[in-house]
C-alpha cells in the first residue's frame, strides 16, 4: 500500500523523468521544474532573463538526499525556485566537465567544496554565487536555502551590476585555476623524491593514511603507489632503502583492511572513513575506489607477499563481479550508503542479531574478533572491524590461528547470507566508460597475479561492452550508458582510462586486438583533446559542447587525472609499438606541467608515477611460446606478474603468429625465438636484451629490483 507521503511526492513529474541518470531520476517527482543541462534550459534563461540555479550531485551522496527531502520536495520552496530561477540538475558523474568548472567557482567563493553543489549562474553560464548544502531555514553560521533564493533574486533584479561583477570575478578565478603555464624541461626525478618525502611526513604514523587537518580519511591509493615506487628505487641508493615509506604503506593497508571502511562480509571498500581510526565509513561503494584500492593491495602483495593484501584484493574483485557487473558485462557505478532511509543500516549489527544467526558459542568468538558488543561501537550499533590481531584473539580464546580463521570464515558466510535478505542500498546502475577502464585495468592484472581466469573473463567482458555499446557511429567513445541509452561524448578520462585498460588486457592476455584498440583510442585522443600549442590534453574534445572554460589539469584527486594516466599510456605505447613520436609526446606532456609540478607536486601522485617510469626506464619482457597459444608460457608470465616490477611492459609471440606481421607491430619481439624449443623470455631494457631463459628463477634474477 502506498503511503500518503509517497502519493504526495509522486503527484508531480518533471522533465527529469526522461533522464538516464539514477541521480536525476531520484528528482523526477520533485515539484521543482527541473531541466537537464542543455540548450532548452540555457536558452530559456536568456529569453526570460532569469538566473540559473545549478544543483550538482550524485546518487550516493547522503547530503544530496537530505537537501532534496528538505527543500526540493517542499512545495513552498519549489514555487520560489520555479518563479525566480531556471533550475538545472546535473549528475556530476555524467558531466565531470561541469562539475570541475563549477566546483572551482565554489571553492573560490567559499574556500571549500563538496556535494550537493549549489551554484547560481547568469544566463550566459557565469557563476555569481555558490555553496554546497543549505538547510531549509537559516541557522547560526549557515543561511537557509529559501533566504538565499530570495536574496539572490532581489540582487539580480535590483542590484544587477553587483551580480555581474561577482560573476566576472568568479569566472576569472576559474580561468586562473584551470590555466597551466608550461615549462621548458621534462620534470626531473628529484620532484618524485620531494613528493614522497612530503608524503612520509603527512601520513599518520600511528593509524596510517592522511587526515589533511580534518577527521575524514580517504584511501590514499595513488600516494601509496608512488611511495612503493620510491621505496623500490631506494633499494639501490647508496644510503640504503627508505624503509619508512614501506612501513607507512603497510600500516595504512593493514588499518584499512581491518577497519570498518572495509566490508568484512561482502568485500569491497567504502569511499572514506569519517574518523581517524578507519572505523566509521561513509558506507557508499564507488566503482573507482574498488579499482584503485584493489590495485594498490595487489601491488603491495607483489612486493611483500603478505597474504592479507592478496586476500583483500581478491575479495574486492569478487565483490565487483558479484554486485557491480551487469549481465551484459559493463560495471555499474555505485552502491549507495543508505537503505530504508538510514545510512549504513544494511551493514551494521547488534550482538543479539549475531547470536540469533550463529548461536552463543560461535557468536562469542565472532564478536570477540570483530568488536561486536551489547553497547555497540557506533551509535548503539556495531560496525564490523578487527581491532586486535588474529594471533591475539586466538591466544585469548586458547585456539590456534588456523582454527580461529576457519571458524570466523564460516560465521562470516552465515551472516552474509542473512544480510543478503535485508533491503539493499540503492544501486546506481549507470555505466561510465572511464570508471570501467579503471576497474578493467586493475582486474586484468589480478588475473595474472592471482592466476584467476574469472578476473580475466570479467575484465574482457567489460571491455567488450564499452567498445561495442559505448561508441557512436563514428567510433568515438561515449561517457554514459544506462537502459540501452548511450550519450555524452567521452572526456579525456574516459579515453585515457580505457586506453590503460586495453594495454593491461594486451599485456595479460596477449591478444593483439587489445593493443590495436588501445592505439586507436590514443589516436582519437591525440586528434581531439590535444593542446597543440602548449602540450598535454584538454578535458573536453574539440567536438564537444562549449562550456565556460576548456580546462586542462593533472590534479589527481578521488580518481587520477586523464593527463596523469595518459603520460604512462604514451610511454607504454611508444615501447610496444616502437614509436618515437609517442615518447616525444610524453615529454611534451611533462613539460606542460613542469612549472606546476615544481611548485605543487603533492596533488599529482599518479603523474609522478609516470615521471618515475620515464626516468627509471621499464623492464621490457618479451615472451615466446613454442606452440600456437599462450598457455605454455603461463608459468613464466605469471611469475613475472607476481614479482613487483613497478615499471614494465610485456609482449608475447607464439608459433601460430605471423612473425613478420607481429614483429612489425611490436618491434620488441623482433628476433625473439624459443630457447631449446621451450617457452622462453627475454628481459630487455632500452631494447638491449639479456640472454633468453626458460626458467622463472633466472628471469627474476635478470629482472632484479
C-alpha positions as CSV (number, residue, x, y, z in Angstrom):
1,X,0.0,0.0,0.0
2,X,1.3,3.4,-1.0
3,X,1.6,5.9,1.9
4,X,0.1,9.4,1.7
5,X,3.6,10.8,1.8
6,X,4.6,8.7,-1.3
7,X,1.4,9.7,-3.1
8,X,2.1,13.4,-2.4
9,X,5.7,13.0,-3.6
10,X,4.7,11.4,-6.8
11,X,1.9,13.7,-7.8
12,X,4.5,15.8,-9.6
13,X,6.5,14.6,-12.6
14,X,9.1,16.9,-14.2
15,X,11.4,16.7,-17.2
16,X,14.0,14.5,-15.3
17,X,11.6,11.6,-15.8
18,X,13.3,11.2,-19.2
19,X,16.9,11.2,-17.9
20,X,19.1,8.1,-17.8
21,X,21.0,9.1,-14.6
22,X,19.6,7.4,-11.5
23,X,20.5,10.6,-9.6
24,X,18.4,12.8,-11.9
25,X,15.6,10.2,-11.8
26,X,15.6,10.5,-8.0
27,X,14.4,14.1,-8.5
28,X,11.9,13.4,-11.3
29,X,9.0,13.8,-8.9
30,X,10.1,16.9,-7.2
31,X,7.7,19.9,-7.6
32,X,10.7,21.8,-8.9
33,X,10.6,22.5,-12.6
34,X,14.0,20.8,-13.2
35,X,15.8,20.8,-16.5
36,X,18.8,18.8,-17.6
37,X,21.8,20.8,-18.7
38,X,21.2,21.6,-22.3
39,X,20.1,24.2,-24.9
40,X,16.5,24.2,-23.8
41,X,17.3,25.4,-20.3
42,X,20.1,27.8,-21.3
43,X,18.0,29.5,-24.0
44,X,15.1,29.8,-21.6
45,X,17.3,31.6,-19.1
46,X,18.4,34.1,-21.7
47,X,14.9,34.6,-23.1
48,X,13.3,35.2,-19.7
49,X,16.4,37.0,-18.3
50,X,16.4,34.7,-15.3
51,X,19.5,33.5,-13.3
52,X,20.2,29.7,-13.4
53,X,20.2,27.7,-10.2
54,X,22.5,24.8,-10.9
55,X,22.4,21.8,-8.5
56,X,25.1,19.2,-8.9
57,X,25.3,15.9,-7.0
58,X,25.4,12.1,-7.4
59,X,23.1,9.3,-6.5
60,X,25.1,8.0,-3.5
61,X,25.5,11.5,-2.0
62,X,23.9,11.5,1.5
63,X,23.5,15.3,1.9
64,X,22.1,15.5,-1.6
65,X,19.3,13.2,-0.4
66,X,18.9,15.4,2.7
67,X,18.6,18.6,0.7
68,X,16.1,17.0,-1.7
69,X,13.9,16.0,1.2
70,X,14.1,19.3,3.0
71,X,13.9,21.7,0.1
72,X,13.3,20.2,-3.4
73,X,10.3,18.3,-2.2
74,X,8.9,21.3,-0.4
75,X,6.1,23.0,-2.3
76,X,6.8,26.5,-1.0
77,X,10.5,26.3,-1.8
78,X,9.8,24.8,-5.2
79,X,7.4,27.6,-6.0
80,X,10.1,30.1,-5.2
81,X,12.6,28.3,-7.3
82,X,10.3,27.9,-10.3
83,X,9.2,31.5,-10.3
84,X,12.6,33.2,-10.0
85,X,15.1,30.8,-11.5
86,X,15.7,28.3,-14.2
87,X,16.6,25.2,-12.3
88,X,19.1,22.7,-13.7
89,X,20.0,19.4,-12.1
90,X,23.3,17.7,-13.1
91,X,24.8,14.3,-12.2
92,X,28.5,15.1,-11.6
93,X,29.4,11.6,-12.7
94,X,27.8,12.1,-16.1
95,X,29.1,15.6,-16.6
96,X,32.5,15.9,-14.8
97,X,33.4,18.9,-17.0
98,X,30.6,21.0,-15.5
99,X,31.4,19.6,-12.0
100,X,35.1,20.6,-12.3
101,X,34.3,24.1,-13.6
102,X,31.7,25.0,-11.0
103,X,33.5,23.3,-8.2
104,X,36.4,25.6,-8.9
105,X,34.0,28.5,-8.7
106,X,32.5,27.1,-5.4
107,X,35.9,26.7,-3.9
108,X,37.0,30.2,-5.0
109,X,33.8,31.7,-3.5
110,X,33.6,29.7,-0.2
111,X,37.1,28.3,0.3
112,X,35.6,24.8,0.5
113,X,33.6,22.5,-1.7
114,X,31.5,19.3,-1.8
115,X,28.2,17.9,-2.8
116,X,25.4,18.8,-3.2
117,X,27.0,21.7,-5.0
118,X,24.6,24.7,-5.4
119,X,25.7,27.4,-7.8
120,X,23.8,30.4,-9.3
121,X,24.7,31.5,-12.8
122,X,24.0,34.3,-15.1
123,X,22.1,33.3,-18.3
124,X,25.5,33.1,-20.1
125,X,26.7,30.4,-17.6
126,X,29.0,32.6,-15.4
127,X,28.8,31.8,-11.6
128,X,28.0,34.7,-9.2
129,X,27.1,32.8,-6.0
130,X,27.9,29.3,-4.8
131,X,27.7,27.0,-1.8
132,X,27.1,23.3,-1.0
133,X,24.3,22.1,1.3
134,X,21.8,24.7,2.5
135,X,19.3,23.9,5.3
136,X,15.7,24.9,4.6
137,X,15.8,27.6,7.2
138,X,18.7,29.8,8.3
139,X,20.7,28.7,11.4
140,X,23.7,30.2,13.0
141,X,26.6,30.2,10.6
142,X,24.6,28.8,7.7
143,X,22.0,30.7,5.7
144,X,18.7,28.9,4.9
145,X,18.0,27.9,1.3
146,X,14.8,30.0,1.0
147,X,16.6,33.0,2.3
148,X,19.4,32.6,-0.2
149,X,16.9,32.2,-3.0
150,X,15.1,35.4,-2.0
151,X,18.3,37.3,-1.5
152,X,19.8,36.3,-4.9
153,X,16.5,37.0,-6.7
154,X,16.5,40.5,-5.2
155,X,20.1,41.1,-6.2
156,X,19.5,40.0,-9.7
157,X,16.6,42.3,-10.2
158,X,17.6,45.3,-8.1
159,X,21.4,45.2,-7.9
160,X,22.3,43.5,-11.2
161,X,25.7,45.2,-11.5
162,X,26.7,43.6,-8.2
163,X,25.9,40.1,-9.5
164,X,27.6,40.7,-12.8
165,X,30.8,42.0,-11.1
166,X,30.8,38.9,-8.9
167,X,30.3,36.7,-12.0
168,X,33.2,38.3,-13.7
169,X,35.5,37.9,-10.7
170,X,34.5,34.2,-10.2
171,X,34.8,33.4,-13.9
172,X,38.3,34.9,-13.9
173,X,39.1,32.8,-10.8
174,X,38.0,29.7,-12.6
175,X,40.1,30.6,-15.6
176,X,43.2,31.1,-13.4
177,X,42.6,27.9,-11.5
178,X,42.3,25.9,-14.8
179,X,45.3,27.7,-16.5
180,X,48.5,25.8,-16.8
181,X,51.7,27.6,-17.7
182,X,54.1,25.3,-19.5
183,X,57.7,24.9,-18.6
184,X,60.9,24.3,-20.6
185,X,62.1,21.0,-19.3
186,X,60.9,17.5,-18.5
187,X,60.0,17.1,-14.8
188,X,63.2,15.9,-13.0
189,X,63.3,12.8,-10.9
190,X,64.1,14.8,-7.7
191,X,60.5,16.0,-7.8
192,X,59.4,12.4,-7.1
193,X,61.8,12.3,-4.2
194,X,60.5,15.6,-2.8
195,X,56.9,14.4,-3.1
196,X,57.5,11.1,-1.3
197,X,59.4,12.9,1.5
198,X,56.4,15.2,1.9
199,X,54.0,12.2,2.0
200,X,56.1,10.4,4.6
201,X,55.6,13.4,6.9
202,X,51.9,13.8,6.0
203,X,51.0,10.2,6.8
204,X,49.6,9.4,10.2
205,X,52.5,7.4,11.8
206,X,50.1,5.5,14.2
207,X,46.9,4.8,12.2
208,X,48.1,5.3,8.7
209,X,46.5,7.4,5.9
210,X,46.3,11.2,5.7
211,X,43.7,13.3,7.6
212,X,44.6,16.6,6.0
213,X,43.6,18.5,9.1
214,X,40.1,17.0,9.4
215,X,38.8,13.7,10.6
216,X,37.9,12.1,7.3
217,X,40.4,9.6,5.8
218,X,40.2,8.5,2.2
219,X,42.2,5.5,0.9
220,X,45.3,7.2,-0.4
221,X,45.9,4.7,-3.2
222,X,47.8,6.8,-5.6
223,X,50.1,8.2,-2.8
224,X,50.9,4.7,-1.6
225,X,51.6,3.6,-5.2
226,X,54.1,6.4,-5.5
227,X,55.6,5.6,-2.1
228,X,56.1,1.9,-3.1
229,X,57.8,3.1,-6.3
230,X,60.2,5.3,-4.4
231,X,60.9,2.6,-1.8
232,X,61.7,0.2,-4.7
233,X,64.1,2.8,-6.2
234,X,65.7,3.4,-2.9
235,X,66.8,-0.2,-2.7
236,X,69.7,0.8,-5.0
237,X,70.5,4.0,-3.1
238,X,74.0,4.4,-1.6
239,X,72.4,5.3,1.8
240,X,70.2,2.2,1.8
241,X,66.4,1.7,1.4
242,X,63.9,4.2,2.6
243,X,62.1,1.6,4.8
244,X,59.8,4.3,6.3
245,X,57.9,4.6,3.1
246,X,57.1,0.8,3.0
247,X,56.2,0.8,6.7
248,X,53.7,3.6,6.3
249,X,52.1,1.9,3.3
250,X,51.9,-1.4,5.1
251,X,50.5,0.4,8.2
252,X,47.8,2.1,6.2
253,X,46.8,-1.1,4.2
254,X,46.6,-3.1,7.5
255,X,44.5,-0.5,9.2
256,X,42.1,-0.2,6.2
257,X,41.9,-4.0,5.8
258,X,41.0,-4.4,9.5
259,X,38.9,-1.3,9.8
260,X,35.2,-0.6,9.4
261,X,35.9,1.0,6.0
262,X,36.3,-2.5,4.6
263,X,33.2,-4.7,4.2
264,X,34.3,-7.8,6.1
265,X,31.3,-9.9,5.0
266,X,30.8,-9.0,1.4
267,X,34.1,-7.5,0.3
268,X,34.6,-4.0,-1.2
269,X,35.8,-0.7,0.3
270,X,33.7,2.3,1.3
271,X,34.5,5.7,-0.1
272,X,36.1,7.1,3.1
273,X,36.2,6.9,6.8
274,X,34.6,9.7,8.9
275,X,37.1,9.1,11.7
276,X,40.9,8.8,12.1
277,X,40.6,5.2,13.1
278,X,39.1,3.9,9.8
279,X,36.1,2.6,11.9
280,X,33.1,4.6,10.7
281,X,32.8,4.7,6.9
282,X,30.6,6.8,4.6
283,X,29.2,3.5,3.5
284,X,28.8,4.1,-0.2
285,X,30.9,1.9,-2.5
286,X,32.2,3.6,-5.6
287,X,33.4,1.6,-8.6
288,X,36.5,3.8,-8.9
289,X,37.5,3.1,-5.3
290,X,37.2,-0.7,-5.8
291,X,39.5,-0.3,-8.8
292,X,42.2,1.9,-7.2
293,X,42.2,0.1,-3.8
294,X,42.3,-3.4,-5.3
295,X,45.2,-2.2,-7.4
296,X,47.3,-0.9,-4.5
297,X,46.6,-4.0,-2.5
298,X,47.8,-6.3,-5.3
299,X,50.9,-4.2,-5.8
300,X,51.7,-4.4,-2.1
301,X,51.1,-8.2,-2.4
302,X,53.6,-8.4,-5.3
303,X,56.2,-6.6,-3.2
304,X,55.6,-8.2,0.3
305,X,53.8,-11.4,-0.5
306,X,51.6,-10.7,2.6
307,X,48.5,-12.9,2.4
308,X,46.2,-10.3,3.8
309,X,46.9,-8.0,0.8
310,X,46.2,-10.7,-1.7
311,X,43.0,-11.6,0.1
312,X,41.7,-8.1,0.2
313,X,42.4,-7.5,-3.5
314,X,40.7,-10.7,-4.5
315,X,37.7,-10.0,-2.2
316,X,37.2,-6.6,-3.9
317,X,37.4,-8.2,-7.3
318,X,34.9,-10.8,-6.2
319,X,32.6,-8.2,-4.8
320,X,32.7,-6.1,-8.0
321,X,31.9,-9.1,-10.2
322,X,29.1,-10.3,-7.9
323,X,27.4,-7.0,-7.2
324,X,28.5,-4.3,-9.7
325,X,28.9,-6.2,-13.0
326,X,25.8,-6.0,-15.3
327,X,24.6,-9.1,-17.2
328,X,26.0,-7.6,-20.4
329,X,29.4,-7.0,-18.8
330,X,29.7,-3.3,-18.0
331,X,30.4,-2.4,-14.4
332,X,27.8,-0.3,-12.6
333,X,28.9,3.0,-10.8
334,X,27.9,2.8,-7.2
335,X,26.2,1.0,-4.3
336,X,24.6,3.7,-2.1
337,X,25.3,4.3,1.6
338,X,21.6,4.5,2.6
339,X,18.9,1.8,2.9
340,X,15.5,2.3,4.2
341,X,16.4,6.0,4.7
342,X,19.3,5.3,7.1
343,X,23.0,5.5,6.3
344,X,24.7,2.2,6.9
345,X,21.7,0.3,8.0
346,X,22.4,-2.6,5.6
347,X,25.9,-3.1,7.1
348,X,25.6,-2.8,10.9
349,X,24.7,-5.4,13.5
350,X,23.6,-5.8,17.1
351,X,25.1,-8.5,19.2
352,X,21.6,-10.0,19.6
353,X,21.3,-10.4,15.8
354,X,24.7,-12.1,15.6
355,X,23.8,-14.6,18.4
356,X,20.5,-15.3,16.6
357,X,22.3,-16.4,13.5
358,X,25.4,-18.1,14.9
359,X,24.4,-19.4,18.4
360,X,26.0,-18.2,21.6
361,X,29.3,-20.2,21.2
362,X,30.3,-19.2,17.7
363,X,28.9,-15.7,18.3
364,X,31.1,-15.2,21.3
365,X,34.2,-15.9,19.1
366,X,32.9,-13.8,16.2
367,X,32.1,-10.9,18.4
368,X,35.4,-11.0,20.1
369,X,37.2,-10.9,16.8
370,X,35.0,-8.3,15.1
371,X,34.5,-5.9,18.0
372,X,30.7,-6.6,18.5
373,X,29.3,-5.7,21.9
374,X,26.0,-5.0,23.5
375,X,26.7,-1.3,23.7
376,X,28.0,-1.1,20.1
377,X,30.8,0.8,18.7
378,X,28.8,3.3,16.6
379,X,25.5,5.0,17.7
380,X,24.5,1.9,19.6
381,X,25.2,-0.5,16.7
382,X,28.2,-2.4,15.6
383,X,30.4,-1.9,12.6
384,X,32.5,-5.0,12.0
385,X,36.2,-4.3,12.4
386,X,39.2,-6.1,13.7
387,X,40.9,-4.0,16.5
388,X,43.2,-6.9,17.6
389,X,45.4,-9.2,15.6
390,X,44.3,-12.8,14.9
391,X,47.2,-14.1,16.9
392,X,46.0,-12.1,20.0
393,X,42.3,-13.2,19.6
394,X,43.4,-16.8,19.1
395,X,45.6,-16.8,22.2
396,X,42.9,-15.3,24.3
397,X,40.4,-17.9,23.2
398,X,43.0,-20.7,23.6
399,X,42.8,-21.9,20.0
400,X,45.1,-21.9,17.0
401,X,45.1,-19.1,14.5
402,X,44.1,-21.6,11.9
403,X,41.1,-22.7,13.9
404,X,40.1,-19.1,14.5
405,X,40.3,-18.2,10.9
406,X,38.3,-21.3,9.8
407,X,35.5,-20.7,12.3
408,X,35.3,-16.9,11.7
409,X,35.2,-17.5,7.9
410,X,32.3,-19.9,8.4
411,X,30.5,-17.4,10.6
412,X,31.1,-14.6,8.0
413,X,29.4,-16.7,5.3
414,X,26.3,-17.4,7.5
415,X,26.0,-13.7,8.4
416,X,26.5,-12.7,4.8
417,X,23.7,-15.0,3.7
418,X,21.4,-13.4,6.3
419,X,22.5,-9.9,5.3
420,X,21.6,-10.5,1.7
421,X,17.9,-10.7,2.8
422,X,18.0,-7.2,4.1
423,X,16.8,-4.2,2.0
424,X,19.8,-3.5,-0.3
425,X,21.2,0.1,-0.6
426,X,20.3,1.8,-3.9
427,X,22.3,0.8,-6.9
428,X,23.4,3.5,-9.3
429,X,23.3,1.3,-12.4
430,X,24.7,3.7,-15.0
431,X,27.8,2.5,-16.7
432,X,30.7,5.0,-17.2
433,X,33.4,4.2,-19.7
434,X,36.2,5.8,-17.7
435,X,35.4,4.2,-14.4
436,X,35.1,0.9,-16.3
437,X,38.5,1.5,-17.6
438,X,39.9,1.8,-14.1
439,X,38.3,-1.4,-13.0
440,X,39.3,-3.4,-16.1
441,X,42.9,-2.2,-15.7
442,X,43.1,-3.5,-12.1
443,X,41.2,-6.7,-12.7
444,X,43.2,-7.7,-15.8
445,X,46.4,-7.6,-13.7
446,X,44.6,-9.6,-11.0
447,X,44.1,-12.4,-13.5
448,X,47.9,-12.9,-13.7
449,X,48.9,-12.0,-10.2
450,X,46.4,-14.4,-8.6
451,X,46.2,-16.9,-11.6
452,X,42.4,-16.5,-11.6
453,X,40.7,-16.7,-15.1
454,X,37.5,-15.4,-13.6
455,X,39.1,-12.0,-13.4
456,X,40.3,-12.1,-17.0
457,X,36.8,-13.1,-18.2
458,X,35.1,-10.3,-16.2
459,X,37.6,-7.7,-17.5
460,X,37.3,-8.9,-21.1
461,X,33.5,-8.8,-20.9
462,X,33.5,-5.3,-19.5
463,X,36.0,-4.1,-22.2
464,X,33.9,-5.6,-25.0
465,X,30.8,-3.9,-23.6
466,X,32.4,-0.5,-23.6
467,X,34.0,-0.9,-27.0
468,X,30.8,-2.2,-28.7
469,X,28.0,-0.5,-26.8
470,X,29.5,2.8,-25.8
471,X,30.7,4.3,-29.1
472,X,28.9,6.4,-31.6
473,X,28.5,5.8,-35.3
474,X,31.9,7.5,-35.9
475,X,33.6,5.3,-33.4
476,X,34.0,8.0,-30.8
477,X,33.9,6.8,-27.2
478,X,30.9,7.9,-25.2
479,X,30.7,8.6,-21.5
480,X,27.4,7.1,-20.2
481,X,25.2,4.1,-20.7
482,X,22.0,3.1,-19.0
483,X,18.9,1.3,-20.0
484,X,20.0,0.9,-23.6
485,X,20.8,4.6,-24.0
486,X,24.3,5.9,-24.5
487,X,25.2,9.5,-24.5
488,X,27.7,12.4,-23.9
489,X,30.9,12.5,-25.8
490,X,33.7,10.9,-23.8
491,X,36.1,13.0,-21.8
492,X,39.9,12.8,-21.5
493,X,39.5,10.5,-18.5
494,X,37.3,8.1,-20.5
495,X,39.8,7.8,-23.3
496,X,42.9,7.6,-21.1
497,X,41.5,5.1,-18.6
498,X,40.1,2.8,-21.3
499,X,43.5,3.0,-23.1
500,X,45.2,1.9,-20.0
501,X,42.7,-0.9,-19.5
502,X,43.3,-2.2,-23.1
503,X,47.0,-2.1,-22.6
504,X,46.7,-4.1,-19.5
505,X,44.5,-6.6,-21.3
506,X,47.1,-6.9,-24.0
507,X,49.9,-7.4,-21.5
508,X,48.0,-10.2,-19.7
509,X,46.1,-12.0,-22.5
510,X,48.5,-11.0,-25.3
511,X,45.6,-10.8,-27.8
512,X,46.7,-8.3,-30.4
513,X,43.2,-6.8,-30.8
514,X,43.6,-5.1,-27.4
515,X,46.8,-3.4,-28.4
516,X,45.2,-2.3,-31.7
517,X,42.2,-0.9,-29.9
518,X,44.4,1.0,-27.4
519,X,46.3,2.5,-30.4
520,X,43.1,3.6,-32.0
521,X,41.7,5.3,-28.8
522,X,45.1,7.0,-28.3
523,X,44.9,8.3,-31.9
524,X,41.4,9.7,-31.3
525,X,42.5,11.3,-28.1
526,X,45.5,13.0,-29.7
527,X,43.4,14.3,-32.5
528,X,40.6,15.8,-30.5
529,X,41.9,16.6,-27.0
530,X,45.5,17.6,-27.6
531,X,46.7,21.1,-26.8
532,X,48.7,21.6,-29.9
533,X,50.3,24.8,-28.7
534,X,51.4,24.0,-25.1
535,X,51.2,20.3,-24.8
536,X,49.2,17.8,-22.8
537,X,45.4,17.3,-23.2
538,X,42.2,19.2,-22.6
539,X,39.5,17.6,-20.5
540,X,36.9,18.0,-23.3
541,X,37.0,17.2,-27.0
542,X,37.3,19.9,-29.7
543,X,34.0,18.5,-30.9
544,X,32.2,18.8,-27.6
545,X,29.7,21.4,-26.4
546,X,31.5,24.7,-25.5
547,X,31.4,25.4,-21.8
548,X,32.7,28.2,-19.6
549,X,36.3,27.2,-19.9
550,X,38.2,24.3,-21.6
551,X,40.1,23.0,-18.7
552,X,43.5,21.2,-18.7
553,X,45.0,19.8,-15.5
554,X,47.0,17.0,-13.9
555,X,45.4,17.0,-10.4
556,X,44.9,13.5,-9.1
557,X,42.0,13.6,-6.6
558,X,39.4,10.8,-6.0
559,X,40.5,9.4,-9.3
560,X,43.7,10.1,-11.3
561,X,43.6,12.8,-13.9
562,X,43.4,11.9,-17.5
563,X,46.7,13.6,-18.2
564,X,48.4,11.5,-15.5
565,X,47.2,8.2,-16.9
566,X,47.9,9.3,-20.4
567,X,51.6,10.1,-19.6
568,X,52.0,6.4,-18.8
569,X,49.9,5.3,-21.8
570,X,52.1,7.2,-24.2
571,X,55.3,5.7,-22.8
572,X,54.0,2.1,-22.9
573,X,52.6,2.5,-26.4
574,X,55.9,4.1,-27.5
575,X,57.8,1.0,-26.4
576,X,55.3,-1.6,-27.6
577,X,54.8,0.0,-31.0
578,X,58.3,1.3,-31.4
579,X,57.0,4.9,-31.9
580,X,59.5,7.6,-31.0
581,X,56.8,10.2,-31.7
582,X,54.9,9.0,-28.7
583,X,57.9,9.3,-26.5
584,X,58.2,12.9,-27.7
585,X,54.5,13.5,-27.0
586,X,55.1,12.2,-23.4
587,X,58.0,14.6,-23.0
588,X,55.8,17.5,-24.2
589,X,53.1,16.5,-21.7
590,X,55.7,16.6,-18.8
591,X,57.0,20.0,-20.0
592,X,53.4,21.3,-20.0
593,X,53.1,20.6,-16.2
594,X,56.7,21.1,-15.2
595,X,56.2,24.5,-13.6
596,X,53.2,23.3,-11.7
597,X,55.0,20.2,-10.6
598,X,58.0,22.2,-9.3
599,X,55.6,24.3,-7.1
600,X,52.9,21.8,-6.2
601,X,53.9,18.2,-6.8
602,X,51.8,16.8,-4.0
603,X,48.5,16.8,-5.8
604,X,49.7,14.7,-8.7
605,X,50.9,11.4,-7.4
606,X,49.8,9.5,-10.4
607,X,51.5,11.9,-12.8
608,X,54.7,11.4,-10.7
609,X,54.3,7.6,-11.2
610,X,54.6,8.3,-15.0
611,X,57.6,10.5,-14.3
612,X,59.1,7.7,-12.3
613,X,58.5,5.4,-15.3
614,X,60.3,7.9,-17.6
615,X,63.4,8.4,-15.5
616,X,63.9,4.8,-14.3
617,X,63.1,3.1,-17.6
618,X,60.9,0.0,-17.7
619,X,61.9,-3.6,-18.0
620,X,60.8,-4.9,-21.4
621,X,59.6,-8.5,-21.1
622,X,59.4,-10.4,-24.4
623,X,57.9,-13.9,-24.0
624,X,57.9,-16.6,-26.7
625,X,55.6,-19.6,-26.8
626,X,56.7,-22.5,-28.9
627,X,53.1,-23.6,-29.6
628,X,50.1,-21.9,-31.1
629,X,48.8,-20.4,-27.9
630,X,49.9,-18.5,-24.8
631,X,49.4,-21.3,-22.2
632,X,52.9,-23.0,-22.4
633,X,54.4,-19.6,-21.3
634,X,51.9,-19.1,-18.5
635,X,54.4,-20.2,-15.8
636,X,56.9,-17.5,-16.9
637,X,54.3,-14.9,-17.4
638,X,52.6,-15.4,-14.1
639,X,56.0,-15.4,-12.3
640,X,56.8,-12.1,-13.9
641,X,53.5,-10.5,-13.0
642,X,53.7,-11.8,-9.4
643,X,57.1,-10.0,-9.0
644,X,56.9,-6.3,-8.0
645,X,58.3,-4.5,-11.1
646,X,56.7,-1.0,-11.0
647,X,57.9,-0.2,-14.5
648,X,57.5,-2.9,-17.1
649,X,56.0,-3.7,-20.5
650,X,55.1,-7.2,-21.6
651,X,54.8,-8.7,-25.1
652,X,54.5,-12.2,-26.5
653,X,55.0,-14.1,-29.7
654,X,53.5,-17.6,-30.3
655,X,54.4,-20.1,-33.0
656,X,51.0,-19.5,-34.6
657,X,51.6,-15.8,-35.1
658,X,52.7,-14.4,-38.4
659,X,56.1,-13.4,-37.1
660,X,56.6,-10.8,-39.8
661,X,53.3,-9.1,-39.1
662,X,53.5,-9.2,-35.3
663,X,57.1,-8.0,-35.1
664,X,56.3,-5.2,-37.4
665,X,53.6,-4.1,-35.0
666,X,55.6,-4.9,-31.8
667,X,59.4,-4.3,-32.6
668,X,60.3,-5.6,-29.1
669,X,59.6,-9.1,-30.5
670,X,61.9,-8.9,-33.4
671,X,64.4,-11.8,-33.4
672,X,62.8,-13.5,-30.4
673,X,62.7,-17.3,-30.7
674,X,62.2,-20.1,-28.2
675,X,65.3,-21.4,-26.5
676,X,65.6,-25.2,-27.0
677,X,62.1,-25.3,-28.2
678,X,60.7,-24.3,-24.8
679,X,58.7,-21.3,-23.6
680,X,61.3,-18.5,-23.2
681,X,61.6,-14.9,-22.0
682,X,63.9,-12.1,-23.0
683,X,64.4,-9.5,-20.3
684,X,65.3,-6.2,-22.0
685,X,65.9,-2.6,-21.2
686,X,66.1,0.2,-23.8
687,X,65.9,-2.6,-26.4
688,X,69.0,-4.2,-25.1
689,X,68.2,-7.8,-24.0
690,X,69.9,-10.3,-21.7
691,X,70.3,-13.9,-22.7
692,X,67.0,-15.7,-23.1
693,X,65.9,-18.1,-20.4
694,X,63.3,-20.8,-19.9
695,X,63.4,-20.7,-16.1
696,X,61.4,-18.3,-13.9
697,X,64.1,-18.2,-11.3
698,X,66.7,-17.0,-13.8
699,X,64.2,-14.5,-15.3
700,X,63.6,-13.0,-11.8
701,X,67.3,-12.7,-11.2
702,X,67.6,-10.8,-14.5
703,X,64.8,-8.5,-13.7
704,X,66.4,-7.8,-10.4
705,X,64.9,-5.0,-8.4
